[in-house]
């Protein structure tokens, strides 16, 4: 049986403006600047740069009717043209650095990795079909320099896409030629193949011969560092094995990545904040690129002025003024959102700086306090998700290097003295212990746990394994050296 009933329900929904503000807060500088350019392109009422002196009569921040239906006669045009106050966003605060003009990143020009390989094909003697197969193989090489496909699949692709009917043996023959291209190792089918290609192009010597046998016949034992098995199979001593491994260590496991990096835009980080230590005092500055100069286009204000002064107002003019009001509202909100973003970023980072003051004064990672998102959110009176958006995508330039803001957040444990310490400190101490171990007999996780406990860090073996992986240290067997 169907029944009707009333139900009262209280729920919270974010407005489109609030959602867009959250997205603005999350953006790093480069993406933020791109968003501003898109907004200026989409909204002709929004302009960037400094205003002319005669445009100081910005519209005020008075509230307007924001209903779906806008009647032109109901619009208080004077509210958009008044000069009774300077809008709050024009009062620029002095908490950002003076690098507003540093917006262009130089990059190296050059041809791409694949273009360089294709140019080398011209030095080989191929017939037309062989050249097309070779070009297809070069096109299948990824950015690391590998062809990560089975040859039989490439044979099928040549038939379907290039109308070339060949066989695996012919493709293998042409691949041998492709693998002669520079850098050495390019066109390999896997890591073992890549290393062998490079070793075969080295000058012949006893160490190189041993290295070739090592990779060709004992690759699995080599990857697992079963040194005793390798010495027995190759009938060599420790010194000969060290010489062979030294030859392998000189090889490049990703030949394409190194060769192609010269033509890429240089990777760099633009910090959102700068923390300086001057005469024992910490100062925080927000990057000036987070506070661009935006204003409402004078042309749109003049349009409203023209409508106000017109003696006769037809429907077309009314539609125009409705459009203008919508664009002015959007421009006004976007400018206000940028100011809110600026204030949120500065307030959040200032609170983090105060919380971790001991670290910023000394640079000693053992001075870092356990800090979670809730600690900062409670202090600034904002939602945890807002702090997370700032921490996950922003960088801060400190006297001790440029760091991602979320790096300062960590859980805490209690040491043997009953003090709360950051897990960052625990991982640093664990890394120091691993670096100081005897490499011929690396410490197991069980041994590491006992050492850490003796140092006053009561953590379990499972926690040791987790932190070891987080600092990029492999298991004991793979840390072993001769």
C-alpha positions in Angstrom: 0.0 0.0 0.0 1.3 3.4 -1.0 1.3 6.1 1.7 2.2 9.8 1.7 3.9 11.5 4.6 5.9 14.6 5.3 9.4 14.4 6.6 11.6 17.2 7.8 15.3 16.8 7.1 18.2 19.1 7.9 21.2 18.8 5.5 24.1 20.9 4.5 24.9 21.5 0.9 27.8 23.4 -0.6 27.0 26.1 -3.1 28.7 26.1 -6.5 30.8 29.1 -5.3 31.9 27.2 -2.2 32.9 24.2 -4.3 34.8 26.3 -6.7 36.6 28.0 -3.8 37.7 24.6 -2.5 39.1 23.8 -5.9 41.0 27.1 -6.0 42.5 26.4 -2.6 43.7 23.0 -3.7 45.5 24.2 -6.9 49.3 24.8 -6.8 50.6 28.0 -8.2 51.0 27.0 -11.9 47.5 25.5 -12.1 46.1 28.4 -10.2 47.6 30.9 -12.7 46.1 28.8 -15.6 42.7 28.9 -13.9 42.9 32.7 -13.6 43.7 32.9 -17.4 40.7 30.7 -18.2 38.4 32.8 -16.0 39.6 36.0 -17.7 39.0 34.4 -21.1 35.5 33.2 -20.2 34.4 36.3 -18.3 35.0 39.6 -20.2 34.0 41.5 -17.1 37.2 40.4 -15.4 40.5 42.0 -16.2 44.1 41.6 -14.9 46.8 44.1 -14.2 46.8 47.5 -12.6 43.8 49.7 -13.2 44.1 53.2 -14.6 43.8 56.1 -12.1 40.4 57.1 -13.5 38.9 53.6 -12.7 39.1 53.9 -8.9 35.3 53.8 -8.6 35.0 50.1 -8.4 31.6 48.6 -7.7 30.9 48.0 -4.0 30.5 44.6 -2.3 26.8 45.2 -1.6 24.6 42.2 -2.0 22.4 41.8 -5.1 19.5 39.7 -6.1 20.9 36.4 -7.1 17.7 34.7 -8.2 17.3 32.7 -11.4 15.1 35.4 -12.9 16.6 38.9 -13.1 14.5 41.8 -14.1 16.5 44.7 -15.6 14.4 47.3 -13.9 15.1 45.8 -10.5 18.8 46.1 -10.8 20.3 48.8 -8.7 23.0 50.0 -11.2 24.2 52.6 -8.7 25.3 49.7 -6.4 27.7 48.5 -9.2 29.0 52.0 -9.9 29.3 53.6 -6.5 32.6 55.0 -5.3 31.6 55.3 -1.6 34.3 52.9 -0.5 37.4 51.0 -1.7 36.7 47.3 -2.0 38.5 45.2 0.6 40.3 43.2 -2.0 42.1 46.3 -3.2 43.9 46.7 0.1 46.8 44.5 -0.7 48.4 42.9 2.3 52.2 42.8 2.6 52.6 39.1 3.3 53.8 37.9 0.0 57.2 38.0 -1.8 58.0 40.5 -4.6 58.2 38.0 -7.4 55.1 38.8 -9.3 56.8 39.1 -12.6 58.7 35.8 -12.4 56.1 33.9 -14.3 58.0 32.5 -17.3 60.0 29.3 -17.1 62.8 28.9 -19.6 63.0 25.5 -21.3 65.4 23.8 -23.7 64.5 23.5 -27.3 65.3 20.4 -29.3 63.9 17.4 -31.1 62.2 14.6 -29.4 63.7 11.3 -28.3 61.9 9.4 -31.1 63.0 12.0 -33.7 66.6 11.4 -32.7 66.2 7.7 -33.1 64.5 8.1 -36.5 67.3 10.3 -37.7 69.8 7.5 -36.8 67.8 5.0 -39.0 68.9 6.9 -42.1 72.5 5.6 -41.5 71.4 2.0 -42.1 70.8 0.3 -45.4 67.2 -0.8 -45.5 64.8 -1.6 -48.3 61.4 0.2 -48.2 59.7 -2.6 -46.2 62.6 -3.1 -43.8 62.7 0.7 -43.1 58.9 0.7 -42.4 59.4 -2.2 -39.9 62.3 -0.5 -38.3 60.3 2.8 -38.0 57.4 0.9 -36.5 59.8 -0.7 -33.9 61.2 2.8 -33.1 57.7 4.0 -32.6 57.1 1.2 -30.2 59.9 2.3 -27.9 58.7 3.9 -24.7 60.2 6.9 -22.8 62.5 4.5 -20.9 64.0 3.0 -24.1 62.2 -0.3 -24.0 59.9 -2.2 -26.4 57.5 -3.7 -23.9 55.6 -6.0 -26.3 56.1 -9.5 -27.6 57.5 -9.7 -31.1 54.6 -11.9 -32.3 52.2 -9.0 -31.3 54.3 -6.6 -33.3 54.0 -8.9 -36.3 50.2 -8.8 -36.0 50.2 -5.0 -35.6 52.3 -4.7 -38.8 49.8 -6.7 -40.7 46.8 -4.9 -39.4 48.0 -1.3 -39.3 50.9 -1.1 -41.9 49.7 -3.8 -44.3 53.1 -5.5 -43.9 53.1 -9.3 -43.8 56.2 -10.6 -42.2 57.3 -13.1 -39.5 58.8 -13.0 -36.1 62.3 -14.0 -37.4 62.4 -11.1 -39.8 61.3 -8.6 -37.1 63.9 -10.0 -34.7 66.6 -9.4 -37.4 65.6 -5.8 -37.9 65.3 -5.3 -34.1 69.0 -6.3 -33.8 69.7 -3.3 -36.1 67.4 -1.0 -34.0 69.3 -2.1 -30.9 72.5 -0.7 -32.4 71.0 2.9 -32.1 72.2 5.3 -29.4 72.0 5.4 -26.5 73.2 1.9 -25.9 70.5 -0.4 -24.6 67.6 1.3 -26.4 65.1 -1.1 -28.0 65.6 -3.8 -25.4 62.7 -6.1 -24.6 63.4 -6.3 -20.9 66.1 -5.3 -18.3 68.2 -8.3 -18.9 68.2 -7.6 -22.7 69.0 -4.0 -22.0 72.1 -4.8 -19.9 73.4 -7.4 -22.3 73.1 -4.9 -25.2 75.3 -2.4 -23.3 77.8 -5.0 -22.2 78.3 -6.4 -25.7 79.2 -2.9 -26.9 81.9 -2.5 -24.2 85.6 -3.1 -24.9 86.4 -6.7 -24.2 88.0 -7.6 -20.9 87.9 -10.3 -18.3 85.5 -8.3 -16.1 83.2 -7.6 -19.0 83.2 -11.3 -20.0 82.3 -12.3 -16.5 79.6 -9.6 -16.4 78.1 -10.9 -19.7 77.9 -14.5 -18.2 76.5 -13.1 -15.0 73.6 -11.3 -16.8 73.1 -13.9 -19.5 73.2 -17.1 -17.5 72.8 -16.1 -13.8 70.5 -13.1 -13.9 68.0 -14.5 -11.4 70.8 -15.3 -8.9 72.3 -11.9 -9.5 69.0 -10.0 -8.9 68.6 -12.0 -5.6 72.3 -11.4 -4.7 73.1 -15.1 -4.2 76.9 -14.3 -4.4 78.1 -17.8 -3.3 76.1 -19.5 -6.0 77.4 -17.0 -8.6 81.1 -17.6 -7.6 80.6 -21.3 -7.7 79.0 -21.3 -11.1 81.5 -18.9 -12.7 84.4 -20.4 -10.7 85.7 -16.9 -9.6 86.7 -15.3 -6.4 85.4 -12.2 -4.6 87.7 -9.8 -6.4 86.6 -11.1 -9.8 82.9 -10.9 -8.8 83.4 -7.4 -7.6 85.0 -6.4 -10.9 82.1 -8.0 -12.9 79.5 -6.3 -10.7 81.3 -3.0 -11.1 80.9 -3.2 -14.8 77.1 -3.9 -14.4 76.7 -1.0 -12.0 78.0 1.4 -14.7 75.2 0.4 -17.1 72.0 2.5 -17.5 68.8 0.5 -16.8 66.7 3.3 -18.5 68.6 4.5 -21.5 65.7 6.4 -23.0 64.9 8.4 -19.9 68.4 9.9 -19.7 68.6 10.6 -23.4 65.2 12.3 -23.7 65.5 14.4 -20.6 67.5 17.1 -22.4 64.5 18.1 -24.5 61.9 18.3 -21.7 61.0 21.3 -19.8 63.2 21.5 -16.7 61.3 20.1 -13.7 61.0 22.7 -11.0 59.0 23.6 -8.0 57.5 27.0 -7.4 56.9 27.3 -3.6 53.7 28.9 -2.4 55.3 30.1 0.8 58.7 31.3 1.9 59.9 31.0 5.6 62.9 33.0 6.5 64.9 33.0 9.7 66.2 36.5 10.3 67.9 37.5 13.6 66.3 34.5 15.3 62.8 35.4 14.2 60.7 33.5 11.7 58.9 35.4 9.0 56.3 33.9 6.6 55.7 35.3 3.1 53.0 34.2 0.6 54.2 34.0 -3.0 53.0 37.1 -4.8 51.7 35.0 -7.6 49.0 33.7 -5.3 47.6 37.3 -5.1 47.2 38.6 -8.7 45.9 42.0 -9.4 42.4 41.6 -10.8 39.6 44.1 -11.3 36.3 44.6 -13.1 36.6 45.7 -16.7 35.9 49.5 -17.1 34.1 48.7 -20.3 31.4 46.8 -18.5 31.0 49.6 -15.9 30.6 52.0 -18.8 27.9 49.8 -20.3 25.9 50.0 -17.1 26.4 53.7 -17.0 25.1 54.0 -20.6 22.1 51.9 -19.7 21.3 54.1 -16.7 21.6 57.3 -18.7 19.4 56.1 -21.6 16.0 57.7 -21.7 14.4 54.7 -23.5 15.0 51.2 -22.5 14.1 48.4 -24.9 14.0 44.7 -24.4 17.4 44.2 -26.1 19.0 46.6 -23.6 17.3 44.9 -20.7 18.7 41.5 -21.8 22.1 43.1 -22.2 22.1 44.6 -18.7 21.0 41.2 -17.3 24.0 39.6 -19.0 26.3 42.3 -17.7 25.1 41.9 -14.1 25.7 38.1 -14.2 29.3 38.7 -15.5 29.9 41.4 -12.9 28.6 39.1 -10.1 30.9 36.3 -11.3 33.9 38.7 -11.5 33.2 40.1 -8.1 32.9 36.6 -6.6 36.1 35.4 -8.3 38.1 38.3 -6.9 36.7 37.7 -3.5 37.5 34.0 -3.8 41.1 34.7 -4.6 41.3 36.9 -1.5 39.8 34.1 0.6 42.2 31.6 -0.9 45.1 33.9 -0.1 44.0 34.3 3.5 43.3 30.6 4.0 46.8 29.7 2.6 48.6 32.2 4.8 46.6 31.4 8.0 47.1 27.7 7.5 50.9 27.9 6.9 51.3 30.4 9.7 49.7 28.0 12.1 51.9 25.2 10.9 55.0 27.4 11.3 54.0 28.2 14.9 53.3 24.6 15.7 56.6 23.4 14.4 58.6 26.5 15.5 61.4 24.5 17.1 62.1 22.7 13.8 62.1 26.0 11.8 64.4 27.6 14.2 67.0 24.7 14.2 66.4 22.6 11.2 66.7 19.5 13.4 64.1 16.9 12.2 64.1 15.4 15.7 62.5 18.7 16.8 59.4 18.0 14.6 56.3 17.4 16.8 53.6 14.9 16.0 51.0 16.9 14.0 47.8 15.8 12.3 45.4 17.7 10.1 42.9 18.0 13.0 45.5 19.9 15.1 45.8 22.7 12.6 42.1 22.6 11.6 41.1 23.1 15.3 43.5 26.1 15.7 42.3 28.0 12.7 38.7 27.0 13.0 38.4 25.4 9.5 37.4 22.0 8.2 40.0 19.2 8.1 39.4 18.9 4.3 40.4 22.5 3.8 43.7 22.0 5.6 44.3 18.8 3.6 43.8 20.7 0.3 46.5 23.2 1.4 48.9 20.5 2.7 48.7 18.1 -0.2 49.5 20.5 -3.1 51.6 23.4 -1.7 55.3 23.8 -1.2 57.2 25.9 1.3 60.7 27.3 0.8 62.5 27.0 4.2 66.1 27.7 5.2 66.6 23.9 5.1 65.2 23.2 1.6 61.9 23.3 -0.2 59.4 20.9 1.2 55.8 19.8 0.5 53.6 21.1 3.3 52.2 17.7 4.1 55.7 16.6 5.0 55.3 18.4 8.3 52.4 16.2 9.3 53.0 12.9 11.0 51.5 10.6 13.6 53.2 10.3 16.9 54.5 7.6 19.2 55.6 7.7 22.9 59.3 6.9 23.5 60.7 5.2 26.5 61.0 8.5 28.3 57.2 9.1 27.9 57.7 11.9 25.4 55.5 12.2 22.3 57.8 12.1 19.2 57.1 12.3 15.5 57.2 9.3 13.3 59.5 11.4 11.0 62.1 11.3 13.7 61.7 7.5 14.1 62.1 7.0 10.3 65.2 9.2 10.3 66.8 7.2 13.1 65.9 3.9 11.4 67.6 5.2 8.2 70.7 6.1 10.1 70.9 2.6 11.6 70.5 1.0 8.2 73.1 3.3 6.6 75.6 2.4 9.4 75.1 -1.4 9.1 77.7 -3.8 7.9 76.8 -4.2 4.2 78.2 -7.7 3.9 75.7 -8.8 6.6 72.7 -6.4 6.6 70.4 -6.3 9.6 67.1 -8.1 9.5 63.9 -6.4 10.6 64.0 -8.4 13.8 67.5 -7.0 14.5 66.5 -3.5 13.5 63.6 -3.7 15.9 65.8 -4.6 18.9 68.3 -1.8 18.0 65.4 0.8 17.8 64.0 -0.4 21.1 67.4 0.0 22.7 67.5 3.5 21.4 64.2 4.3 23.1 61.8 3.8 20.2 59.4 1.0 21.2 58.2 -0.2 17.8 57.2 -3.6 16.6 58.9 -5.6 13.8 55.9 -5.0 11.6 56.3 -1.3 12.1 60.0 -1.5 11.3 59.1 -3.1 8.0 56.6 -0.4 7.2 59.0 2.4 8.0 61.8 0.7 6.1 59.7 0.5 3.0 58.7 4.2 3.4 62.3 5.3 3.5 63.0 3.2 0.4 65.3 0.6 2.0 64.9 -3.0 0.6 64.9 -6.1 2.7 68.2 -7.3 4.3 69.0 -9.8 1.5 68.8 -7.1 -1.2 71.0 -4.7 0.8 73.8 -7.2 0.9 77.1 -6.1 -0.7 80.4 -7.9 -1.2 
